[in-house]
Amino acid sequence: MVYAKSKEQKLWKKHLISIICVVIASFIMSCNIKSFVRAGNLLPGGFTGLSLLIQRIALELLGISLPYSIINITLNAIPAYIGFKTIGKKFTGYSILMIVLNSFLVDLIPAMPITSDPLLVSVFGGIFNGLAISIALHGKASSGGTDFIAVYLSDRWNTSSWNFVFGLNTIILMISGILFGWEAALYSIIFQFVSTQIIGQLYQRDQRTTLFIVTADPNSLEKALLTYTHHGITRFEGKGCYKDEPRTLLYTVVSANEVKDVVQFVRTYDPKAFVNITKSIKIDGRFYKEPME
Protein backbone atom coordinates (compact mmCIF):
# COMPACT_ATOMS: atom_id res chain seq x y z
CA MET A 1 0.00 0.00 0.00
CA VAL A 2 2.80 2.40 0.96
CA TYR A 3 4.79 1.40 -2.16
CA ALA A 4 1.76 2.03 -4.41
CA LYS A 5 1.19 5.44 -2.83
CA SER A 6 4.87 6.35 -3.22
CA LYS A 7 4.78 5.28 -6.88
CA GLU A 8 1.67 7.37 -7.49
CA GLN A 9 3.30 10.41 -5.85
CA LYS A 10 6.37 10.04 -8.09
CA LEU A 11 4.10 9.81 -11.14
CA TRP A 12 2.24 13.00 -10.18
CA LYS A 13 5.57 14.72 -9.52
CA LYS A 14 6.73 13.82 -13.04
CA HIS A 15 3.49 15.17 -14.50
CA LEU A 16 3.86 18.39 -12.54
CA ILE A 17 7.49 18.87 -13.62
CA SER A 18 6.53 18.27 -17.27
CA ILE A 19 3.67 20.79 -17.15
CA ILE A 20 5.85 23.42 -15.45
CA CYS A 21 8.58 22.90 -18.06
CA VAL A 22 6.04 23.19 -20.89
CA VAL A 23 4.58 26.44 -19.50
CA ILE A 24 8.01 28.03 -18.93
CA ALA A 25 9.33 26.90 -22.33
CA SER A 26 6.19 28.16 -24.12
CA PHE A 27 6.44 31.55 -22.44
CA ILE A 28 10.17 31.94 -23.23
CA MET A 29 9.70 30.88 -26.86
CA SER A 30 6.69 33.17 -27.36
CA CYS A 31 8.45 36.19 -25.84
CA ASN A 32 11.51 35.40 -27.96
CA ILE A 33 9.40 35.37 -31.13
CA LYS A 34 7.72 38.68 -30.27
CA SER A 35 11.01 40.36 -29.32
CA PHE A 36 14.20 39.09 -30.97
CA VAL A 37 12.71 37.09 -33.87
CA ARG A 38 10.20 39.70 -35.06
CA ALA A 39 12.63 42.58 -34.46
CA GLY A 40 15.17 41.06 -36.85
CA ASN A 41 12.60 39.57 -39.28
CA LEU A 42 14.19 36.21 -38.54
CA LEU A 43 12.90 32.70 -39.05
CA PRO A 44 13.75 30.43 -36.10
CA GLY A 45 13.71 27.27 -38.19
CA GLY A 46 11.52 24.21 -37.76
CA PHE A 47 7.76 24.40 -38.02
CA THR A 48 7.82 27.61 -35.96
CA GLY A 49 9.90 29.20 -38.70
CA LEU A 50 7.75 27.62 -41.40
CA SER A 51 4.63 29.06 -39.74
CA LEU A 52 6.18 32.53 -39.67
CA LEU A 53 7.27 32.10 -43.31
CA ILE A 54 3.73 31.18 -44.42
CA GLN A 55 2.34 34.07 -42.35
CA ARG A 56 4.78 36.46 -44.03
CA ILE A 57 4.08 35.14 -47.55
CA ALA A 58 0.33 35.51 -47.01
CA LEU A 59 0.72 39.08 -45.74
CA GLU A 60 3.28 40.42 -48.21
CA LEU A 61 2.28 38.56 -51.36
CA LEU A 62 -1.47 38.04 -50.87
CA GLY A 63 -2.35 40.81 -48.43
CA ILE A 64 -3.94 38.31 -46.02
CA SER A 65 -3.21 38.38 -42.27
CA LEU A 66 -3.26 34.82 -40.97
CA PRO A 67 -3.16 34.01 -37.22
CA TYR A 68 0.08 32.31 -36.21
CA SER A 69 -1.83 29.88 -33.95
CA ILE A 70 -3.93 28.40 -36.77
CA ILE A 71 -0.93 27.90 -39.07
CA ASN A 72 1.34 26.39 -36.41
CA ILE A 73 -1.27 24.00 -35.00
CA THR A 74 -2.28 22.85 -38.50
CA LEU A 75 1.31 22.22 -39.61
CA ASN A 76 2.08 20.23 -36.45
CA ALA A 77 -0.91 17.90 -36.80
CA ILE A 78 0.93 15.30 -38.91
CA PRO A 79 4.23 15.36 -36.90
CA ALA A 80 2.18 15.01 -33.71
CA TYR A 81 0.43 11.94 -35.10
CA ILE A 82 3.77 10.41 -36.13
CA GLY A 83 5.21 11.23 -32.69
CA PHE A 84 2.20 9.55 -31.04
CA LYS A 85 2.86 6.36 -33.02
CA THR A 86 6.67 6.26 -32.85
CA ILE A 87 7.92 8.15 -29.76
CA GLY A 88 5.35 8.01 -26.97
CA LYS A 89 1.86 9.08 -25.95
CA LYS A 90 2.86 11.25 -22.99
CA PHE A 91 5.69 12.93 -24.88
CA THR A 92 3.33 13.74 -27.74
CA GLY A 93 0.62 14.92 -25.35
CA TYR A 94 2.94 17.36 -23.57
CA SER A 95 4.30 18.48 -26.96
CA ILE A 96 0.77 19.22 -28.21
CA LEU A 97 0.15 21.22 -25.04
CA MET A 98 3.28 23.27 -25.75
CA ILE A 99 2.39 23.77 -29.42
CA VAL A 100 -1.10 25.06 -28.55
CA LEU A 101 0.07 27.20 -25.63
CA ASN A 102 2.97 28.69 -27.59
CA SER A 103 0.75 29.33 -30.63
CA PHE A 104 -1.85 31.34 -28.72
CA LEU A 105 0.74 33.16 -26.60
CA VAL A 106 2.42 34.42 -29.80
CA ASP A 107 -0.93 35.87 -30.90
CA LEU A 108 -1.68 37.36 -27.46
CA ILE A 109 1.70 38.77 -26.35
CA PRO A 110 2.32 42.27 -27.77
CA ALA A 111 5.41 43.00 -29.85
CA MET A 112 8.30 44.07 -27.63
CA PRO A 113 11.53 44.57 -29.64
CA ILE A 114 14.63 44.80 -27.42
CA THR A 115 17.27 45.69 -30.00
CA SER A 116 17.41 46.20 -33.76
CA ASP A 117 21.03 45.08 -34.13
CA PRO A 118 20.76 41.98 -36.38
CA LEU A 119 23.78 40.20 -34.90
CA LEU A 120 22.59 40.66 -31.31
CA VAL A 121 19.11 39.54 -32.35
CA SER A 122 20.54 36.42 -34.03
CA VAL A 123 22.82 35.42 -31.15
CA PHE A 124 20.58 36.15 -28.16
CA GLY A 125 17.43 35.05 -29.99
CA GLY A 126 19.18 31.74 -30.71
CA ILE A 127 20.21 31.40 -27.07
CA PHE A 128 16.66 31.89 -25.79
CA ASN A 129 15.23 29.60 -28.47
CA GLY A 130 17.69 26.83 -27.55
CA LEU A 131 16.97 27.40 -23.86
CA ALA A 132 13.21 27.08 -24.41
CA ILE A 133 13.56 23.85 -26.41
CA SER A 134 15.99 22.41 -23.82
CA ILE A 135 13.55 23.14 -20.97
CA ALA A 136 10.74 21.48 -22.94
CA LEU A 137 12.89 18.42 -23.63
CA HIS A 138 13.81 18.22 -19.94
CA GLY A 139 10.09 18.02 -19.22
CA LYS A 140 9.74 15.26 -21.87
CA ALA A 141 8.04 17.51 -24.39
CA SER A 142 9.03 19.39 -27.54
CA SER A 143 8.07 22.46 -29.53
CA GLY A 144 6.78 20.20 -32.31
CA GLY A 145 7.69 19.93 -35.98
CA THR A 146 11.33 19.06 -36.56
CA ASP A 147 11.81 18.45 -32.82
CA PHE A 148 9.75 15.27 -33.27
CA ILE A 149 12.14 14.26 -36.05
CA ALA A 150 15.21 15.00 -33.90
CA VAL A 151 13.95 12.99 -30.91
CA TYR A 152 12.88 10.06 -33.10
CA LEU A 153 16.20 9.92 -34.97
CA SER A 154 18.18 10.29 -31.73
CA ASP A 155 16.38 7.28 -30.25
CA ARG A 156 16.75 5.31 -33.48
CA TRP A 157 20.43 6.08 -34.12
CA ASN A 158 21.59 6.28 -30.48
CA THR A 159 23.23 9.65 -31.15
CA SER A 160 22.31 13.33 -31.19
CA SER A 161 20.59 14.33 -34.43
CA TRP A 162 20.16 18.05 -33.80
CA ASN A 163 22.84 18.93 -36.36
CA PHE A 164 20.88 16.94 -38.94
CA VAL A 165 17.77 18.95 -38.08
CA PHE A 166 19.86 22.11 -38.35
CA GLY A 167 20.52 21.08 -41.95
CA LEU A 168 16.78 20.70 -42.59
CA ASN A 169 16.13 24.11 -41.05
CA THR A 170 18.81 25.65 -43.25
CA ILE A 171 16.84 24.51 -46.33
CA ILE A 172 13.75 26.36 -45.02
CA LEU A 173 15.88 29.44 -44.43
CA MET A 174 17.34 29.25 -47.95
CA ILE A 175 13.80 29.32 -49.35
CA SER A 176 13.16 32.41 -47.23
CA GLY A 177 16.33 33.96 -48.63
CA ILE A 178 15.16 33.42 -52.21
CA LEU A 179 11.75 34.97 -51.48
CA PHE A 180 12.59 37.86 -49.14
CA GLY A 181 16.33 38.55 -49.38
CA TRP A 182 19.49 36.90 -48.14
CA GLU A 183 20.48 39.16 -45.23
CA ALA A 184 17.65 38.12 -42.89
CA ALA A 185 17.98 34.50 -44.04
CA LEU A 186 21.72 34.40 -43.27
CA TYR A 187 21.17 35.95 -39.84
CA SER A 188 18.44 33.34 -39.30
CA ILE A 189 20.99 30.61 -40.01
CA ILE A 190 23.22 32.11 -37.28
CA PHE A 191 20.17 32.14 -34.99
CA GLN A 192 19.49 28.47 -35.72
CA PHE A 193 23.15 27.48 -35.32
CA VAL A 194 23.35 29.14 -31.88
CA SER A 195 20.07 27.50 -30.88
CA THR A 196 21.36 24.06 -31.92
CA GLN A 197 24.58 24.50 -29.94
CA ILE A 198 22.65 25.52 -26.81
CA ILE A 199 20.46 22.42 -27.08
CA GLY A 200 23.57 20.26 -27.50
CA GLN A 201 25.05 21.71 -24.31
CA LEU A 202 21.92 21.65 -22.13
CA TYR A 203 20.12 18.51 -23.30
CA GLN A 204 22.34 15.54 -22.48
CA ARG A 205 19.99 12.59 -22.97
CA ASP A 206 21.54 11.85 -26.36
CA GLN A 207 25.13 12.08 -25.09
CA ARG A 208 26.99 9.03 -23.80
CA THR A 209 29.49 8.80 -20.94
CA THR A 210 31.80 5.89 -20.10
CA LEU A 211 32.36 4.96 -16.45
CA PHE A 212 35.38 2.96 -15.25
CA ILE A 213 34.63 1.90 -11.67
CA VAL A 214 37.48 0.40 -9.62
CA THR A 215 36.12 -1.37 -6.55
CA ALA A 216 37.13 -3.90 -3.91
CA ASP A 217 33.51 -5.08 -3.47
CA PRO A 218 32.26 -5.92 -6.98
CA ASN A 219 29.77 -8.72 -6.32
CA SER A 220 27.03 -6.71 -4.60
CA LEU A 221 27.76 -3.54 -6.61
CA GLU A 222 27.55 -5.03 -10.09
CA LYS A 223 24.17 -6.70 -9.50
CA ALA A 224 22.69 -3.57 -7.94
CA LEU A 225 24.12 -1.41 -10.71
CA LEU A 226 22.62 -3.62 -13.43
CA THR A 227 19.19 -3.32 -11.83
CA TYR A 228 19.52 0.42 -11.24
CA THR A 229 20.76 1.51 -14.68
CA HIS A 230 19.57 -1.29 -17.02
CA HIS A 231 22.90 -0.81 -18.82
CA GLY A 232 25.32 -3.66 -19.51
CA ILE A 233 28.48 -3.97 -17.42
CA THR A 234 31.77 -5.66 -18.26
CA ARG A 235 33.94 -6.91 -15.39
CA PHE A 236 37.75 -7.01 -15.41
CA GLU A 237 39.83 -8.53 -12.62
CA GLY A 238 43.11 -6.82 -11.71
CA LYS A 239 45.52 -5.84 -8.98
CA GLY A 240 46.14 -2.51 -7.29
CA CYS A 241 49.85 -1.82 -7.71
CA TYR A 242 50.19 0.49 -4.70
CA LYS A 243 49.07 -2.02 -2.04
CA ASP A 244 49.31 -5.14 -4.22
CA GLU A 245 45.67 -5.98 -3.46
CA PRO A 246 43.05 -7.48 -5.82
CA ARG A 247 40.77 -4.93 -7.51
CA THR A 248 37.87 -5.21 -9.97
CA LEU A 249 37.17 -2.82 -12.83
CA LEU A 250 33.52 -2.43 -13.87
CA TYR A 251 33.10 -0.88 -17.31
CA THR A 252 29.74 0.61 -18.35
CA VAL A 253 28.28 3.32 -20.60
CA VAL A 254 25.40 5.55 -19.46
CA SER A 255 23.62 8.66 -20.70
CA ALA A 256 25.32 11.90 -19.68
CA ASN A 257 22.30 12.99 -17.64
CA GLU A 258 22.52 9.78 -15.58
CA VAL A 259 26.15 10.19 -14.48
CA LYS A 260 25.55 12.11 -11.25
CA ASP A 261 22.88 9.68 -9.99
CA VAL A 262 24.91 6.61 -10.97
CA VAL A 263 28.06 7.85 -9.18
CA GLN A 264 26.02 8.59 -6.04
CA PHE A 265 24.54 5.10 -6.27
CA VAL A 266 28.02 3.56 -6.52
CA ARG A 267 29.07 5.48 -3.40
CA THR A 268 26.23 3.91 -1.37
CA TYR A 269 27.74 0.45 -2.03
CA ASP A 270 31.42 1.34 -2.02
CA PRO A 271 32.37 4.78 -0.61
CA LYS A 272 36.02 4.12 -1.51
CA ALA A 273 35.35 3.22 -5.16
CA PHE A 274 37.44 5.04 -7.77
CA VAL A 275 35.35 6.26 -10.73
CA ASN A 276 36.86 7.52 -13.98
CA ILE A 277 34.32 9.44 -16.10
CA THR A 278 35.05 9.93 -19.80
CA LYS A 279 32.94 11.30 -22.65
CA SER A 280 31.99 8.78 -25.35
CA ILE A 281 32.02 10.35 -28.81
CA LYS A 282 29.93 7.60 -30.35
CA ILE A 283 28.84 4.07 -29.55
CA ASP A 284 27.93 1.24 -31.90
CA GLY A 285 25.75 -1.51 -30.50
CA ARG A 286 22.77 -2.00 -28.24
CA PHE A 287 22.23 0.68 -25.63
CA TYR A 288 19.31 0.90 -23.22
CA LYS A 289 17.47 4.21 -23.36
CA GLU A 290 14.63 5.10 -21.03
CA PRO A 291 11.50 5.41 -23.19
CA MET A 292 9.97 8.87 -23.61
CA GLU A 293 6.54 7.32 -22.84
C-alpha positions in Angstrom: 0.0 0.0 0.0 2.8 2.4 1.0 4.8 1.4 -2.2 1.8 2.0 -4.4 1.2 5.4 -2.8 4.9 6.3 -3.2 4.8 5.3 -6.9 1.7 7.4 -7.5 3.3 10.4 -5.9 6.4 10.0 -8.1 4.1 9.8 -11.1 2.2 13.0 -10.2 5.6 14.7 -9.5 6.7 13.8 -13.0 3.5 15.2 -14.5 3.9 18.4 -12.5 7.5 18.9 -13.6 6.5 18.3 -17.3 3.7 20.8 -17.1 5.8 23.4 -15.4 8.6 22.9 -18.1 6.0 23.2 -20.9 4.6 26.4 -19.5 8.0 28.0 -18.9 9.3 26.9 -22.3 6.2 28.2 -24.1 6.4 31.5 -22.4 10.2 31.9 -23.2 9.7 30.9 -26.9 6.7 33.2 -27.4 8.5 36.2 -25.8 11.5 35.4 -28.0 9.4 35.4 -31.1 7.7 38.7 -30.3 11.0 40.4 -29.3 14.2 39.1 -31.0 12.7 37.1 -33.9 10.2 39.7 -35.1 12.6 42.6 -34.5 15.2 41.1 -36.9 12.6 39.6 -39.3 14.2 36.2 -38.5 12.9 32.7 -39.1 13.8 30.4 -36.1 13.7 27.3 -38.2 11.5 24.2 -37.8 7.8 24.4 -38.0 7.8 27.6 -36.0 9.9 29.2 -38.7 7.7 27.6 -41.4 4.6 29.1 -39.7 6.2 32.5 -39.7 7.3 32.1 -43.3 3.7 31.2 -44.4 2.3 34.1 -42.4 4.8 36.5 -44.0 4.1 35.1 -47.6 0.3 35.5 -47.0 0.7 39.1 -45.7 3.3 40.4 -48.2 2.3 38.6 -51.4 -1.5 38.0 -50.9 -2.4 40.8 -48.4 -3.9 38.3 -46.0 -3.2 38.4 -42.3 -3.3 34.8 -41.0 -3.2 34.0 -37.2 0.1 32.3 -36.2 -1.8 29.9 -34.0 -3.9 28.4 -36.8 -0.9 27.9 -39.1 1.3 26.4 -36.4 -1.3 24.0 -35.0 -2.3 22.8 -38.5 1.3 22.2 -39.6 2.1 20.2 -36.5 -0.9 17.9 -36.8 0.9 15.3 -38.9 4.2 15.4 -36.9 2.2 15.0 -33.7 0.4 11.9 -35.1 3.8 10.4 -36.1 5.2 11.2 -32.7 2.2 9.6 -31.0 2.9 6.4 -33.0 6.7 6.3 -32.8 7.9 8.1 -29.8 5.3 8.0 -27.0 1.9 9.1 -25.9 2.9 11.2 -23.0 5.7 12.9 -24.9 3.3 13.7 -27.7 0.6 14.9 -25.4 2.9 17.4 -23.6 4.3 18.5 -27.0 0.8 19.2 -28.2 0.1 21.2 -25.0 3.3 23.3 -25.7 2.4 23.8 -29.4 -1.1 25.1 -28.5 0.1 27.2 -25.6 3.0 28.7 -27.6 0.7 29.3 -30.6 -1.9 31.3 -28.7 0.7 33.2 -26.6 2.4 34.4 -29.8 -0.9 35.9 -30.9 -1.7 37.4 -27.5 1.7 38.8 -26.4 2.3 42.3 -27.8 5.4 43.0 -29.9 8.3 44.1 -27.6 11.5 44.6 -29.6 14.6 44.8 -27.4 17.3 45.7 -30.0 17.4 46.2 -33.8 21.0 45.1 -34.1 20.8 42.0 -36.4 23.8 40.2 -34.9 22.6 40.7 -31.3 19.1 39.5 -32.4 20.5 36.4 -34.0 22.8 35.4 -31.2 20.6 36.1 -28.2 17.4 35.1 -30.0 19.2 31.7 -30.7 20.2 31.4 -27.1 16.7 31.9 -25.8 15.2 29.6 -28.5 17.7 26.8 -27.5 17.0 27.4 -23.9 13.2 27.1 -24.4 13.6 23.9 -26.4 16.0 22.4 -23.8 13.5 23.1 -21.0 10.7 21.5 -22.9 12.9 18.4 -23.6 13.8 18.2 -19.9 10.1 18.0 -19.2 9.7 15.3 -21.9 8.0 17.5 -24.4 9.0 19.4 -27.5 8.1 22.5 -29.5 6.8 20.2 -32.3 7.7 19.9 -36.0 11.3 19.1 -36.6 11.8 18.4 -32.8 9.8 15.3 -33.3 12.1 14.3 -36.1 15.2 15.0 -33.9 14.0 13.0 -30.9 12.9 10.1 -33.1 16.2 9.9 -35.0 18.2 10.3 -31.7 16.4 7.3 -30.3 16.7 5.3 -33.5 20.4 6.1 -34.1 21.6 6.3 -30.5 23.2 9.7 -31.1 22.3 13.3 -31.2 20.6 14.3 -34.4 20.2 18.0 -33.8 22.8 18.9 -36.4 20.9 16.9 -38.9 17.8 18.9 -38.1 19.9 22.1 -38.3 20.5 21.1 -42.0 16.8 20.7 -42.6 16.1 24.1 -41.1 18.8 25.6 -43.2 16.8 24.5 -46.3 13.8 26.4 -45.0 15.9 29.4 -44.4 17.3 29.2 -48.0 13.8 29.3 -49.3 13.2 32.4 -47.2 16.3 34.0 -48.6 15.2 33.4 -52.2 11.8 35.0 -51.5 12.6 37.9 -49.1 16.3 38.5 -49.4 19.5 36.9 -48.1 20.5 39.2 -45.2 17.7 38.1 -42.9 18.0 34.5 -44.0 21.7 34.4 -43.3 21.2 36.0 -39.8 18.4 33.3 -39.3 21.0 30.6 -40.0 23.2 32.1 -37.3 20.2 32.1 -35.0 19.5 28.5 -35.7 23.2 27.5 -35.3 23.4 29.1 -31.9 20.1 27.5 -30.9 21.4 24.1 -31.9 24.6 24.5 -29.9 22.7 25.5 -26.8 20.5 22.4 -27.1 23.6 20.3 -27.5 25.1 21.7 -24.3 21.9 21.6 -22.1 20.1 18.5 -23.3 22.3 15.5 -22.5 20.0 12.6 -23.0 21.5 11.8 -26.4 25.1 12.1 -25.1 27.0 9.0 -23.8 29.5 8.8 -20.9 31.8 5.9 -20.1 32.4 5.0 -16.5 35.4 3.0 -15.3 34.6 1.9 -11.7 37.5 0.4 -9.6 36.1 -1.4 -6.6 37.1 -3.9 -3.9 33.5 -5.1 -3.5 32.3 -5.9 -7.0 29.8 -8.7 -6.3 27.0 -6.7 -4.6 27.8 -3.5 -6.6 27.6 -5.0 -10.1 24.2 -6.7 -9.5 22.7 -3.6 -7.9 24.1 -1.4 -10.7 22.6 -3.6 -13.4 19.2 -3.3 -11.8 19.5 0.4 -11.2 20.8 1.5 -14.7 19.6 -1.3 -17.0 22.9 -0.8 -18.8 25.3 -3.7 -19.5 28.5 -4.0 -17.4 31.8 -5.7 -18.3 33.9 -6.9 -15.4 37.7 -7.0 -15.4 39.8 -8.5 -12.6 43.1 -6.8 -11.7 45.5 -5.8 -9.0 46.1 -2.5 -7.3 49.8 -1.8 -7.7 50.2 0.5 -4.7 49.1 -2.0 -2.0 49.3 -5.1 -4.2 45.7 -6.0 -3.5 43.0 -7.5 -5.8 40.8 -4.9 -7.5 37.9 -5.2 -10.0 37.2 -2.8 -12.8 33.5 -2.4 -13.9 33.1 -0.9 -17.3 29.7 0.6 -18.4 28.3 3.3 -20.6 25.4 5.5 -19.5 23.6 8.7 -20.7 25.3 11.9 -19.7 22.3 13.0 -17.6 22.5 9.8 -15.6 26.2 10.2 -14.5 25.6 12.1 -11.3 22.9 9.7 -10.0 24.9 6.6 -11.0 28.1 7.9 -9.2 26.0 8.6 -6.0 24.5 5.1 -6.3 28.0 3.6 -6.5 29.1 5.5 -3.4 26.2 3.9 -1.4 27.7 0.5 -2.0 31.4 1.3 -2.0 32.4 4.8 -0.6 36.0 4.1 -1.5 35.3 3.2 -5.2 37.4 5.0 -7.8 35.3 6.3 -10.7 36.9 7.5 -14.0 34.3 9.4 -16.1 35.0 9.9 -19.8 32.9 11.3 -22.6 32.0 8.8 -25.3 32.0 10.4 -28.8 29.9 7.6 -30.4 28.8 4.1 -29.5 27.9 1.2 -31.9 25.8 -1.5 -30.5 22.8 -2.0 -28.2 22.2 0.7 -25.6 19.3 0.9 -23.2 17.5 4.2 -23.4 14.6 5.1 -21.0 11.5 5.4 -23.2 10.0 8.9 -23.6 6.5 7.3 -22.8 
